[in-house]
């Protein structure tokens, strides 16, 4: 069983209507660091879970990595913009 940890550095979007994006910063062993913009936790208007951010993150991961993982674990950190 192989698990990859994705560590996200969240940046504030310019506006609420900006799309969710994910960009790989680098790999450190089994940890991939990505910078994302947008609201990762936002629900859809009908209050269902918005899966788009998770799909965008997974697509970005698999764009650069082989499909050899059993799990992708996502941890997030909010970057302090000063």
N, C-alpha and C positions, 0 to 999 in steps of 0.2 A: 504494500500500500504506500503510495507516494502522495504527500500533501505539500502544496506550495502555499506560502503565506504571501499575500499581497498587502503591502503597507501603503496606504493612501495619504497623501498630503493634500488636504482640501483647501482650495482657494475660494474666496468669495466671488460669485459671479458679478458681472457688471450690472445686470438687472435680472429680475425674476424670470423674464422670458428668454434669457440666454440658454442655449442648449447645453446639456450635460456632455462633458468631454473627458477623456482619459488619455494621458500620454505617459509612456514608460520613461522613467528617469534612469533606472539601472537595475542590475541584478546583483545580489550578494548571497551566494549559496542558494538556498531554497527560498529566498525572500526576494520578491520583485517590488520595487518602489515605483509608484505612479503618482503623478500630479493630476488631480481632477478638479473640474469646475462644475458648478451647478449644485442642486440640492439632492444629495444621495438619499435622504430620508423622506422626501415628499411623497405623499399619497396621490392617487388619481382623484379627479373631482368627485367621483362616486365613493371615495374613501377606501378603495381597494389598493393593494400594494402596487406601487409603480416599479415594475421589473426592469424598465429601460436602463437605469444606471448600472445595475448588476450585469445586464447583457452587454453594455458598452465596455465595461471593465473586462469581462471575460473575452470579448472579441479582441480587445487590445492585447491581452495576455497571449492569446493563441495566434495572433498575428506574428509574434516573435518567438514563440516556443512550440515545440512538438506537443502533440496530445498524448502525454505520458503520465498525466496526473489523475489521481482518483478524487481529489478534493482541491478546491480553491478556497482558502480561508482569507477573509477580508478584514483587516484592521484599519481603523482610520484615525487620523490626527488632524487637528485644525491648525493651520499655519497662521501665526499672528502677523497680520499685515501692519507694519508700522512705517 
